[in-house]
Amino acid sequence: MVFKKTMFLLLLQHMVLTFGHPSSGDYNHSLLTDKTALLEFRNTIVSDPNSVLTNWDEAVDVCNFTCVICDRRGHRVVKLSLNGTNIGGLLSPFISNLTGLRILRLSDNHLFGLIPSEFGFLRRLHKVWLNGNNLQGLIPETLSLLSHLTFINLSGNKLTGVIPASIFSNCTSLLFVDFSNNKLTGEIPPDVGHPPGIWCLNLFDNHLSGKLPVSLSNSSMLLALDVESNRLSGELPSEIVVKLPDLLYLHLSYNYMVSHDNNTNIEPFFTALTNCTDLVELELAGMGLGGILPGIIGQLATSLSTLHLESNRIFGSIPPNLANLSNLMLLNLSTNLLSGTIAGEIGQLENLEYLLLSNNSLTGTIPTKLGQITSMGLLDLSKNSLSGEIPASLGNITRLNYLFLDNNQLSGEIPRSIGQCKDLHKLDLSYNLLTGRIPQEISGLNEIRIFLNLSHNRLQGPLPIELSKLESVQEIDLSSNNLTGSIFPQLSNYVAVKLINLSHNSLQGQLPESLGELRNLESLDVSTNSLSGEIPITLNKCPSLTHLNLSFNDFNGSIPSGGIFNLVTNASFFGNPHLYSNALKEYFPLRKMKCSANRCRK
């Protein structure tokens, strides 16, 4: 089969060199032929919202067509650049009549259909961009006839089938190849490393299987290799990366690769990586890699800025010499089996912007020295077994946007210094053992736009009215604490809020009528408190409200009607012995519901 394909390609190449395109006539195409080809292409375009093809007309010199460039003598069209013009229509085979074309840019449009096999006649083509369209079908094997091709980008389409091996064996001038974000299957061609000068290979987000071809070890000029989100298998490619000293970007995440020694040893791979002395990004996430996080990780290139090792089965402690990676900006070790303490040396990574250590078994206290990383925007230490107090030094990280310390065993009071992190968008301290009052300084976090979650702690005291200044918050959850006092009417300041949960506290007084002003409120839960008075009828004016739980309080009077009150069930009001239902003509009993997974009953 391989012999037949090779003979076919050689025969087709002979036809191109000897006779030219079968329908094109003489080898020396005229500029008139180029113009005809472009006009035929225009006729297949059904959408041109930006009117870029308006002057593509018989009466206009083809060299003056928008997005068309001719050679210096004006004899041939050498460049067609319609990228990002939003044109839509069939990718026409008439383009193949532009046999003088050197650059073809049709990316980020709405072109559909197949990549024409006739493109194999564009034998002077050096660069082609077809990415970001709706192209389907196979990658034509005739593209391997483009012997001058240096740059090819077919990413972001719906291409299927295998990658033609002949593209890499015949197009030896290739420098850049991007077939990512398609639906390609089969194995990566064994000759993928044959072009000696290739420096970028992007094959991510496909359905490719098999092992990484050993021929990649011949690609000594390779700078970027991205094959993540495929179905590749085999051991981590130590024998390949050790021969790629100039490698800058290595993305292998979300495949089926394993570490050495039956997925128990990742040290040989990291040892091989120390030969990549300019490495910038390393991504090995989501593969279930097993083994101890080796100390040699601290000997990787100091140029390393991104390290993804999340969602594996890496165990042991975090080596303190990670601090040697002085240019690290992102460190993600979350969702592993790591144990031990967080070394204070991590605080020396002064360029770190994202630190994710969540969902491990880390113990001990949060290092005070983390407060030295003032450039950090995200700190996620959630879902561990960390204890002790939250360091006040975290307030020094004034650029912090996201702070997740939930699901630990942290104790003590919430440090007032957190109020200095005025750029926080999300703050989650839930499911800890925090005590004391909610500090008034949290009101300074007026950039909190997503959520504030202090639930499931041991916080006490009244709700600080200063919380009403968080006007942009979308979710606020203070449930399951020991909060007392009343709910302040200034809750109506939460103009963007979608969820309010104050349940399982000891709040008293009336529910403010001002809650009816919250136009975006979707969920309100104040159950299991000691609230009293009548239920505000204004709640029926909340157009987005779909969940309401007022159960187990001391509300009295009758349940209002209209709006949310016509949507919820009686379960929203149980445990209010003085609350009367006009519809049922009865009071609600002071007893809990028996609930299964799917329904509740008395």
C-alpha positions as CSV (number, residue, x, y, z in Angstrom):
1,M,0.0,0.0,0.0
2,V,2.9,2.4,0.9
3,F,4.5,1.6,-2.5
4,K,1.3,2.4,-4.4
5,K,0.9,5.7,-2.6
6,T,4.5,6.6,-3.3
7,M,4.2,5.8,-7.0
8,F,1.0,7.8,-7.2
9,L,2.6,10.9,-5.7
10,L,5.7,10.6,-7.9
11,L,3.4,10.3,-11.0
12,L,1.4,13.3,-9.9
13,Q,4.6,15.3,-9.3
14,H,5.8,14.4,-12.7
15,M,2.6,15.6,-14.3
16,V,2.9,18.9,-12.4
17,L,6.5,19.4,-13.5
18,T,6.0,18.3,-17.1
19,F,2.5,19.4,-18.0
20,G,1.3,21.7,-15.3
21,H,-2.3,21.6,-14.0
22,P,-4.4,19.5,-16.5
23,S,-6.9,22.3,-16.9
24,S,-4.5,25.2,-16.9
25,G,-3.0,25.0,-20.4
26,D,0.6,26.2,-20.8
27,Y,3.1,26.1,-17.9
28,N,3.6,29.9,-17.9
29,H,0.3,31.0,-16.5
30,S,-0.6,34.5,-17.3
31,L,-1.8,37.1,-14.8
32,L,-5.1,36.8,-16.5
33,T,-5.3,33.1,-15.4
34,D,-4.6,34.2,-11.8
35,K,-7.4,36.8,-12.1
36,T,-9.8,34.2,-13.4
37,A,-8.9,31.9,-10.5
38,L,-9.6,34.6,-7.9
39,L,-12.9,35.6,-9.5
40,E,-13.9,31.9,-9.4
41,F,-12.9,31.8,-5.8
42,R,-15.0,34.9,-5.1
43,N,-18.0,33.2,-6.7
44,T,-17.9,30.5,-4.0
45,I,-18.0,33.0,-1.2
46,V,-21.5,33.4,0.2
47,S,-20.7,35.8,3.0
48,D,-18.5,38.9,3.0
49,P,-19.7,41.0,5.9
50,N,-16.7,43.4,5.7
51,S,-16.9,43.8,2.0
52,V,-13.3,43.0,1.5
53,L,-14.0,41.4,-1.9
54,T,-15.9,44.4,-3.3
55,N,-13.2,45.4,-5.8
56,W,-12.6,41.9,-7.0
57,D,-14.0,42.7,-10.4
58,E,-13.2,42.1,-14.1
59,A,-12.6,45.9,-14.5
60,V,-10.0,46.0,-11.8
61,D,-6.3,45.1,-12.2
62,V,-5.9,41.9,-10.2
63,C,-2.8,43.3,-8.5
64,N,-5.1,45.9,-7.0
65,F,-7.6,43.4,-5.6
66,T,-7.9,43.8,-1.8
67,C,-5.6,41.4,0.1
68,V,-3.8,40.3,-3.1
69,I,-0.1,41.0,-3.7
70,C,1.7,40.4,-7.0
71,D,5.4,40.0,-7.6
72,R,7.6,43.0,-8.3
73,R,7.1,42.8,-12.0
74,G,3.4,42.4,-11.7
75,H,3.4,39.1,-13.6
76,R,2.0,36.7,-11.0
77,V,-0.1,36.7,-7.8
78,V,2.3,35.6,-5.0
79,K,0.3,36.3,-1.9
80,L,-3.3,36.0,-0.9
81,S,-4.0,37.3,2.6
82,L,-7.7,37.1,3.6
83,N,-7.1,36.1,7.2
84,G,-9.6,37.3,9.8
85,T,-11.9,38.9,7.2
86,N,-14.9,36.7,8.3
87,I,-15.6,35.6,4.7
88,G,-17.7,32.4,4.5
89,G,-18.1,29.9,1.8
90,L,-16.7,26.8,0.1
91,L,-12.9,26.5,0.0
92,S,-12.6,26.5,-3.7
93,P,-10.1,24.3,-5.7
94,F,-9.7,27.2,-8.1
95,I,-7.1,28.6,-5.8
96,S,-4.8,25.8,-7.1
97,N,-4.6,27.7,-10.4
98,L,-2.5,30.4,-8.7
99,T,0.6,28.4,-9.4
100,G,2.9,31.3,-8.6
101,L,1.5,31.6,-5.1
102,R,4.0,31.7,-2.2
103,I,1.9,32.7,0.7
104,L,-1.8,31.7,1.3
105,R,-3.5,33.1,4.4
106,L,-7.2,32.2,4.8
107,S,-7.3,31.7,8.6
108,D,-10.0,32.8,11.1
109,N,-12.9,32.8,8.6
110,H,-16.0,30.7,7.9
111,L,-14.7,28.6,5.1
112,F,-16.1,25.0,4.9
113,G,-15.8,21.9,2.8
114,L,-12.7,19.8,2.1
115,I,-9.1,21.0,1.7
116,P,-8.9,20.5,-2.1
117,S,-6.4,17.9,-3.2
118,E,-5.6,20.2,-6.1
119,F,-3.6,22.3,-3.6
120,G,-0.8,20.0,-4.4
121,F,-0.3,22.0,-7.7
122,L,0.8,25.1,-5.7
123,R,4.3,23.9,-5.9
124,R,5.8,27.3,-5.2
125,L,3.9,27.6,-1.9
126,H,6.0,28.4,1.1
127,K,3.4,29.2,3.8
128,V,-0.2,28.3,4.2
129,W,-2.7,29.3,7.0
130,L,-6.1,27.6,6.9
131,N,-6.6,27.5,10.6
132,G,-9.8,28.7,12.4
133,N,-12.3,27.6,9.8
134,N,-14.9,24.9,9.5
135,L,-13.0,22.6,7.1
136,Q,-13.7,18.9,7.3
137,G,-12.4,15.6,5.8
138,L,-8.9,14.4,5.4
139,I,-5.6,16.2,5.1
140,P,-4.8,15.7,1.4
141,E,-1.7,13.6,0.8
142,T,-1.0,15.8,-2.2
143,L,0.2,18.5,0.2
144,S,3.4,16.4,0.4
145,L,4.2,17.7,-3.2
146,L,4.8,21.2,-1.8
147,S,8.5,20.7,-1.5
148,H,9.1,24.4,-0.6
149,L,6.6,24.4,2.3
150,T,8.0,25.8,5.5
151,F,4.9,26.8,7.4
152,I,1.5,25.0,7.6
153,N,-1.3,25.7,10.0
154,L,-4.5,23.7,9.7
155,S,-5.5,24.0,13.4
156,G,-9.0,24.8,14.7
157,N,-11.0,22.9,12.0
158,K,-12.9,19.6,12.0
159,L,-10.3,17.5,10.0
160,T,-10.4,13.8,10.5
161,G,-8.4,10.7,9.5
162,V,-4.6,10.2,9.8
163,I,-1.8,12.6,9.3
164,P,-0.2,11.8,5.9
165,A,3.3,10.4,6.6
166,S,4.6,11.8,3.3
167,I,4.2,15.4,4.4
168,F,7.1,14.9,6.8
169,S,9.2,12.7,4.6
170,N,8.8,14.8,1.4
171,C,8.5,18.4,2.8
172,T,12.0,18.6,4.2
173,S,12.0,22.4,4.5
174,L,9.2,22.4,7.1
175,L,9.8,24.6,10.1
176,F,6.4,25.1,11.6
177,V,3.5,22.5,11.7
178,D,0.2,23.1,13.5
179,F,-2.6,20.5,13.1
180,S,-4.0,21.0,16.6
181,N,-7.6,21.2,17.6
182,N,-9.0,18.9,15.0
183,K,-10.3,15.3,15.1
184,L,-7.3,13.5,13.7
185,T,-6.7,9.9,14.6
186,G,-4.1,7.2,14.2
187,E,-0.4,7.5,15.1
188,I,2.0,10.3,14.7
189,P,3.9,9.6,11.5
190,P,7.3,7.9,12.3
191,D,9.1,10.4,10.1
192,V,7.7,13.4,11.9
193,G,11.3,14.3,12.9
194,H,12.6,14.0,9.4
195,P,12.6,17.7,8.4
196,P,15.9,18.8,9.9
197,G,14.9,22.4,10.7
198,I,11.5,21.9,12.2
199,W,11.2,24.1,15.3
200,C,7.5,23.9,16.2
201,L,5.1,20.9,16.2
202,N,1.6,21.4,17.5
203,L,-0.7,18.4,17.5
204,F,-2.7,19.0,20.6
205,D,-6.5,18.4,21.0
206,N,-6.9,15.5,18.6
207,H,-7.4,11.8,19.0
208,L,-3.9,10.6,18.2
209,S,-2.7,7.4,19.7
210,G,0.5,5.3,19.9
211,K,3.9,6.5,21.2
212,L,5.9,9.6,20.4
213,P,8.1,8.7,17.4
214,V,11.8,8.3,18.3
215,S,12.6,10.3,15.1
216,L,11.8,13.5,17.1
217,S,15.2,13.0,18.8
218,N,16.7,14.0,15.4
219,S,14.9,17.4,15.6
220,S,17.7,19.1,17.3
221,M,16.3,22.6,16.5
222,L,12.9,21.8,18.0
223,L,11.7,24.6,20.3
224,A,8.1,23.7,20.8
225,L,6.4,20.3,21.1
226,D,2.7,20.3,22.1
227,V,0.9,17.0,21.9
228,E,-1.4,17.4,24.9
229,S,-5.0,16.2,25.0
230,N,-4.6,13.1,22.8
231,R,-4.4,9.4,23.5
232,L,-0.7,8.9,23.4
233,S,0.8,6.1,25.4
234,G,4.2,4.7,26.4
235,E,6.8,5.9,28.9
236,L,7.6,9.6,29.3
237,P,10.0,10.3,26.3
238,S,13.3,10.7,28.2
239,E,15.3,9.4,25.2
240,I,13.8,12.1,23.0
241,V,14.0,15.2,25.3
242,V,17.6,14.5,26.3
243,K,18.5,15.2,22.6
244,L,16.5,18.4,22.4
245,P,18.8,20.9,24.1
246,D,17.0,24.0,22.6
247,L,13.5,22.9,23.7
248,L,11.5,25.8,25.2
249,Y,8.0,24.4,25.4
250,L,7.0,20.8,26.2
251,H,3.3,20.1,26.6
252,L,2.5,16.4,27.1
253,S,-0.6,16.8,29.5
254,Y,-3.7,14.7,29.3
255,N,-2.5,11.6,27.5
256,Y,-2.0,8.0,28.7
257,M,1.7,8.2,29.2
258,V,3.3,6.6,32.3
259,S,6.5,7.2,34.3
260,H,9.4,4.8,34.3
261,D,9.6,1.5,36.1
262,N,5.9,0.7,35.7
263,N,4.7,4.2,36.5
264,T,6.6,4.5,39.8
265,N,9.6,6.7,38.9
266,I,9.5,10.2,37.3
267,E,13.1,11.0,38.2
268,P,14.7,9.7,34.9
269,F,12.5,12.0,32.9
270,F,13.4,15.1,35.0
271,T,17.0,14.1,34.8
272,A,16.7,14.1,31.0
273,L,15.0,17.5,31.1
274,T,18.0,19.1,32.8
275,N,19.7,19.0,29.4
276,C,17.0,21.4,28.1
277,T,18.8,24.4,29.4
278,D,16.4,27.1,28.1
279,L,13.1,25.3,29.0
280,V,10.3,27.8,29.6
281,E,7.1,25.7,29.9
282,L,6.7,22.1,31.1
283,E,3.2,20.6,31.2
284,L,2.7,17.0,32.4
285,A,-0.8,17.2,33.9
286,G,-3.7,14.7,34.0
287,M,-1.9,11.5,33.3
288,G,-1.8,9.7,36.6
289,L,2.0,9.7,36.7
290,G,3.4,7.9,39.7
291,G,6.6,8.5,41.7
292,I,8.2,10.7,44.3
293,L,8.6,14.3,43.3
294,P,12.4,14.2,42.9
295,G,14.9,16.7,44.2
296,I,16.4,17.1,40.8
297,I,13.4,19.1,39.8
298,G,15.2,22.0,41.4
299,Q,18.0,21.6,38.8
300,L,15.7,22.3,35.8
301,A,16.5,25.4,33.8
302,T,16.2,28.6,35.7
303,S,14.3,30.0,32.7
304,L,11.3,27.8,33.6
305,S,8.2,29.9,34.1
306,T,5.4,27.4,33.9
307,L,5.2,24.0,35.6
308,H,2.0,21.9,35.4
309,L,2.1,18.6,37.3
310,E,-1.5,18.5,38.6
311,S,-3.8,15.6,38.5
312,N,-1.2,12.8,38.8
313,R,-0.2,10.3,41.5
314,I,3.0,12.0,42.6
315,F,3.7,11.5,46.3
316,G,6.3,12.5,48.9
317,S,7.1,16.1,50.0
318,I,7.6,19.2,47.9
319,P,11.4,19.6,47.5
320,P,12.6,22.9,49.0
321,N,15.0,23.4,46.1
322,L,12.0,24.2,43.9
323,A,13.0,27.7,45.1
324,N,16.0,27.5,42.6
325,L,13.5,28.0,39.7
326,S,13.7,31.7,40.3
327,N,11.7,32.7,37.2
328,L,8.7,30.4,37.9
329,M,5.4,32.2,37.4
330,L,3.0,29.3,37.6
331,L,3.4,26.2,39.8
332,N,0.6,23.7,39.8
333,L,1.0,20.6,42.0
334,S,-2.7,20.2,42.8
335,T,-4.6,16.9,43.0
336,N,-1.7,14.6,43.8
337,L,-0.7,12.6,46.8
338,L,1.8,15.0,48.2
339,S,2.4,15.1,52.0
340,G,4.6,16.9,54.5
341,T,4.8,20.6,55.0
342,I,5.0,23.5,52.6
343,A,8.6,24.6,52.6
344,G,9.1,28.2,53.5
345,E,11.7,28.4,50.7
346,I,8.7,28.6,48.3
347,G,8.5,32.2,49.4
348,Q,11.7,33.0,47.5
349,L,9.9,32.6,44.2
350,E,9.3,36.3,43.9
351,N,8.0,36.1,40.3
352,L,5.4,33.5,41.1
353,E,1.9,34.6,40.0
354,Y,-0.1,31.3,40.4
355,L,0.5,28.8,43.2
356,L,-1.8,25.8,43.3
357,L,-1.2,23.1,45.9
358,S,-4.8,22.1,46.5
359,N,-6.2,18.6,47.0
360,N,-3.2,16.9,48.5
361,S,-2.4,15.7,52.0
362,L,-0.2,18.6,53.1
363,T,0.1,19.3,56.8
364,G,1.6,21.9,59.1
365,T,1.1,25.6,58.9
366,I,1.0,28.0,56.0
367,P,4.5,29.5,55.7
368,T,4.6,33.2,56.7
369,K,7.1,33.7,53.9
370,L,4.4,33.2,51.2
371,G,3.6,36.9,52.0
372,Q,6.9,37.8,50.3
373,I,5.5,36.8,46.9
374,T,3.8,40.2,46.3
375,S,3.3,39.4,42.6
376,M,1.0,36.5,43.3
377,G,-2.5,36.7,41.8
378,L,-3.8,33.2,42.8
379,L,-3.1,31.2,45.9
380,D,-4.9,27.8,46.2
381,L,-4.0,25.7,49.3
382,S,-7.5,24.2,49.6
383,K,-8.4,20.6,50.4
384,N,-5.4,19.7,52.5
385,S,-4.8,19.2,56.2
386,L,-3.2,22.5,57.0
387,S,-3.5,23.8,60.5
388,G,-2.6,26.8,62.6
389,E,-3.5,30.4,61.9
390,I,-3.8,32.2,58.6
391,P,-0.6,34.3,58.4
392,A,-1.2,38.0,58.6
393,S,1.6,38.3,56.0
394,L,-0.8,37.2,53.3
395,G,-2.2,40.7,53.4
396,N,1.1,41.9,51.8
397,I,0.1,40.1,48.6
398,T,-1.9,43.2,47.4
399,R,-2.2,41.9,43.8
400,L,-4.0,38.8,44.9
401,N,-7.2,38.1,42.9
402,Y,-8.1,34.6,44.2
403,L,-7.5,33.1,47.6
404,F,-8.6,29.6,48.4
405,L,-7.8,28.2,51.8
406,D,-11.0,26.1,52.3
407,N,-11.3,22.6,53.5
408,N,-8.4,22.6,55.9
409,Q,-8.1,22.7,59.7
410,L,-7.1,26.3,60.0
411,S,-7.9,28.0,63.3
412,G,-7.7,31.4,65.0
413,E,-9.2,34.6,63.7
414,I,-9.4,35.9,60.1
415,P,-6.5,38.3,59.9
416,R,-7.5,41.9,59.5
417,S,-4.7,42.3,57.0
418,I,-6.7,40.4,54.4
419,G,-8.5,43.7,53.9
420,Q,-5.4,45.0,52.2
421,C,-5.9,42.6,49.3
422,K,-8.2,45.1,47.6
423,D,-8.1,43.3,44.2
424,L,-9.6,40.0,45.5
425,H,-12.3,38.6,43.3
426,K,-12.8,35.3,45.2
427,L,-12.2,34.6,48.8
428,D,-13.0,31.1,50.2
429,L,-12.1,30.3,53.8
430,S,-14.9,27.8,54.3
431,Y,-14.8,24.4,56.1
432,N,-12.1,25.3,58.6
433,L,-12.1,26.0,62.4
434,L,-11.9,29.8,62.3
435,T,-13.2,31.7,65.3
436,G,-13.8,35.3,66.3
437,R,-15.7,37.9,64.4
438,I,-15.7,38.7,60.7
439,P,-13.2,41.6,60.5
440,Q,-14.7,44.9,59.4
441,E,-11.6,45.3,57.2
442,I,-13.1,42.8,54.7
443,S,-15.3,45.7,53.6
444,G,-12.2,47.0,51.9
445,L,-12.4,44.1,49.4
446,N,-14.7,46.0,47.2
447,E,-13.4,44.3,44.1
448,I,-14.8,40.9,45.2
449,R,-16.9,40.2,42.1
450,I,-17.5,36.5,42.3
451,F,-17.9,35.1,45.8
452,L,-17.1,35.5,49.5
453,N,-17.4,32.1,51.3
454,L,-16.7,32.0,55.1
455,S,-19.2,29.1,55.7
456,H,-18.7,26.1,58.0
457,N,-16.5,27.7,60.6
458,R,-17.0,28.8,64.1
459,L,-17.3,32.5,63.5
460,Q,-19.4,34.5,65.9
461,G,-20.6,38.0,66.6
462,P,-23.0,40.1,64.5
463,L,-22.8,40.6,60.8
464,P,-20.6,43.6,60.2
465,I,-22.6,46.2,58.4
466,E,-19.4,47.1,56.5
467,L,-20.1,44.0,54.4
468,S,-22.8,46.0,52.6
469,K,-19.9,47.8,50.8
470,L,-19.2,44.7,48.7
471,E,-21.5,45.9,46.0
472,S,-20.1,43.8,43.2
473,V,-20.2,40.4,45.0
474,Q,-22.2,37.7,43.2
475,E,-22.3,35.0,45.9
476,I,-22.0,35.4,49.7
477,D,-22.1,32.4,51.9
478,L,-21.7,32.8,55.7
479,S,-23.7,29.7,56.6
480,S,-23.0,27.2,59.4
481,N,-21.3,29.6,61.9
482,N,-22.4,31.1,65.2
483,L,-23.3,34.6,63.9
484,T,-25.8,36.6,65.9
485,G,-27.7,39.9,65.6
486,S,-29.9,41.0,62.8
487,I,-29.7,41.1,59.0
488,F,-28.9,44.6,58.0
489,P,-31.3,46.2,55.4
490,Q,-28.3,47.4,53.4
491,L,-28.1,44.0,51.8
492,S,-29.9,45.7,49.0
493,N,-26.5,47.2,48.1
494,Y,-25.6,43.9,46.6
495,V,-26.9,44.9,43.2
496,A,-25.1,42.0,41.4
497,V,-25.7,39.3,44.0
498,K,-27.1,36.0,42.8
499,L,-26.8,33.9,46.0
500,I,-27.1,34.7,49.7
501,N,-26.7,31.9,52.2
502,L,-26.9,32.9,55.9
503,S,-28.4,29.6,57.1
504,H,-27.5,27.7,60.3
505,N,-26.6,30.6,62.4
506,S,-28.3,32.4,65.3
507,L,-29.5,35.4,63.5
508,Q,-32.6,37.3,65.0
509,G,-35.0,40.0,64.0
510,Q,-36.9,40.5,60.8
511,L,-36.0,39.7,57.3
512,P,-35.4,43.1,55.6
513,E,-38.0,44.2,53.0
514,S,-35.1,45.7,51.0
515,L,-34.3,42.2,49.8
516,G,-37.0,42.8,47.2
517,E,-34.7,45.2,45.4
518,L,-32.2,42.5,44.5
519,R,-33.0,42.1,40.8
520,N,-30.4,39.4,40.2
521,L,-30.9,37.3,43.3
522,E,-31.5,33.6,42.4
523,S,-31.1,31.9,45.7
524,L,-31.8,33.0,49.3
525,D,-31.3,30.7,52.2
526,V,-31.8,31.9,55.8
527,S,-33.0,28.6,57.2
528,T,-32.2,27.4,60.8
529,N,-31.9,30.8,62.5
530,S,-34.1,32.6,64.9
531,L,-35.6,35.1,62.5
532,S,-39.1,36.4,63.3
533,G,-41.8,38.7,62.0
534,E,-43.7,38.5,58.8
535,I,-42.1,37.3,55.5
536,P,-41.5,40.4,53.3
537,I,-43.9,40.4,50.5
538,T,-41.3,42.3,48.5
539,L,-39.5,39.0,47.8
540,N,-42.1,38.4,45.1
541,K,-40.5,41.3,43.2
542,C,-37.2,39.5,42.7
543,P,-37.6,38.4,39.1
544,S,-34.6,36.0,39.1
545,L,-35.4,34.3,42.5
546,T,-35.9,30.5,42.0
547,H,-34.7,29.1,45.3
548,L,-36.0,30.2,48.7
549,N,-35.5,28.5,52.1
550,L,-37.0,30.2,55.2
551,S,-37.5,26.9,57.2
552,F,-36.8,26.5,60.9
553,N,-37.2,30.1,62.1
554,D,-40.0,31.9,63.9
555,F,-41.7,33.7,61.1
556,N,-45.4,34.5,61.7
557,G,-48.4,35.6,59.7
558,S,-49.4,34.3,56.4
559,I,-47.2,33.3,53.5
560,P,-47.3,36.0,50.7
561,S,-48.4,35.1,47.2
562,G,-47.0,35.9,43.8
563,G,-43.5,35.6,42.3
564,I,-41.3,33.2,44.1
565,F,-44.1,32.2,46.5
566,N,-46.0,30.6,43.7
567,L,-42.9,28.5,42.7
568,V,-41.5,27.0,45.9
569,T,-42.9,24.0,47.9
570,N,-44.0,23.9,51.5
571,A,-40.5,22.6,52.4
572,S,-39.3,26.3,52.2
573,F,-41.4,27.2,55.2
574,F,-41.4,24.1,57.5
575,G,-40.4,24.6,61.1
576,N,-42.1,28.0,61.5
577,P,-44.9,27.1,64.0
578,H,-46.5,30.6,63.8
579,L,-46.5,30.7,60.0
580,Y,-49.8,30.3,58.3
581,S,-50.5,29.0,54.8
582,N,-53.7,30.6,53.3
583,A,-53.6,27.9,50.6
584,L,-53.4,25.0,53.0
585,K,-55.4,26.7,55.7
586,E,-53.0,25.4,58.3
587,Y,-49.9,26.3,60.4
588,F,-46.5,24.8,59.7
589,P,-45.3,22.2,62.2
590,L,-42.1,22.6,64.1
591,R,-40.4,19.5,62.9
592,K,-37.8,18.6,60.3
593,M,-38.4,16.9,57.0
594,K,-37.2,13.4,56.3
595,C,-35.2,13.7,53.1
596,S,-34.0,11.1,50.7
597,A,-31.8,11.8,47.6
598,N,-34.7,12.7,45.4
599,R,-37.5,13.9,47.6
600,C,-38.6,15.1,51.0
601,R,-41.6,14.0,53.0
602,K,-43.1,14.6,56.4
